[in-house]
Amino acid sequence: MKSTIPAVLLLVITIVSSATAENWPSWRGPENQGISSEKNLPTQWSADKNIAWRLPMPGAAGSTPVVWDDHIFLTSVADDDLILMCVGTDGVERWRRKLGSGNRDVRGDEGNSAAPSPSTDGKHVWAFFSNGSLACFDFEGNEVWQIDVQEKYGKFDIQFGLTSTPVLHKDKIYLQLIHSGGAKVVAIDKATGKKAWVTDRTSDARQECEHSYASPIVYDGKEAKFLLTHGADYSIAYDLETGNEIWRVGGLHPPGRYDVTLRFVSSPVAKDGMVVVPSAKRGITAAVKTTGKGNITDKKDLYYWTFEITPDVPSPLIVDDLVYLCRENGNLIALEKESGKQLYEERTNRIRHRASPVYADGKIYLTGRDGMVTVVQAGREFKVLAQNEVGEAIAASPVISNGKIYLRTFDALWAIGNE
């Protein structure tokens, strides 16, 4: 019996470790909310402190990696090629697959064709690029299927490329194709790549407002279930199985003259019966109920509140009884969830912020374009706990999984863990 004790202890340790570890299967985490349940994560690091490893990348990308057990998946450019990579949590590249070529850099150093993030369900991984390449691979890197979305659903007509990340839910992967060439919402069978349904997405938006760089989300609550798309002046909810429109909310422009350059980049977040709907630039943020029907733009009983500032690029975050908005300039705003009352707006790192905030273990991680991650204490009082630099530009959001924080800079993939 004595010889079996170490094995039993090892089994117990493995079970406990598995229970506390968490996968990060999509760009905003397990529930598309930017929230991790993991504890005891590093608060402080630098290029030579609390770094488990650093793996150089073949090219730049703004896409956020996804993690399942010991597999990390991320997209990148490699010269002119568009590739999906698999990296082990030991920092060793396992494989890479080319999905196409013809990378397009946009807005100087702002982005390229590898902006959408991959998704995984633990058996397969799906990757999409702004040229329309969409493919499914197994964990060994074998291609299951690949399609050209532009060929099937229309040529993209969008100024800076279709950078929206598809959302994976149960047996489907959903795409919002919001651009000037005929906006559509598409549900695809994740196993085959075949169309489940396609819906024309109508709006009265015009000029550049017809373009959207935001990503759809799925809300799967007790009181409501829907696919939420965001762009062309509206957030629109669709039935997950049929593609029928359930509700839409507009009125997201500032009052007065119509701004033809107000295109959405920030994506909504939904949690506990509330959808926080951002807009862009000088637009508003609205918090609406998940149970609406039809056009709810003027139905004030279906609003929790509206707020006169929007985050513009980073997506909102809902934690407990607070809503957080990270502005493009790095200012962090905290609002009461139920009332929308502002508790504070405080400066963090005064640099462009493209990444969305992530929450874990009482802390909010805000990532600046210069690679500095500001760690803020969550709660009604503002407190900066640390500011950490690795010295490399970044547009991807942080990823938290299995006790590590992963940062995908333009130069490398970093694994940050307590020494």
Secondary structure, DSSP 8 states (H G I E B T S, - for coil): -GGGHHHHHHHHHHHHHHHH---B-STTTTTTSSEE---S-----BTTBSEEEEEE-SS------EEETTEEEEEEEETTEEEEEEEETTS-EEEEEEEEE----BTTTTB-TT-S--EE-SSEEEEE-TTSEEEEEETTS-EEEEEEHHHHH-----TT------EEETTEEEEEE-STT--EEEEEETTT--EEEEEE------GGGG-B----EEEE-SS-EEEEEEETTEEEEE-TTT--EEEEE---S-SSS--TT--B-S--EEETTEEEE---TT--EEEEETT--EE-TT-GGGEEEEES---SSS--EEETTEEEEE-TTS-EEEEETTT--EEEEE----S---S--EEETTEEEEE-TTS-EEEEE-SSS--EEEEE--SS---S--EEETTEEEEE-SSEEEEE---
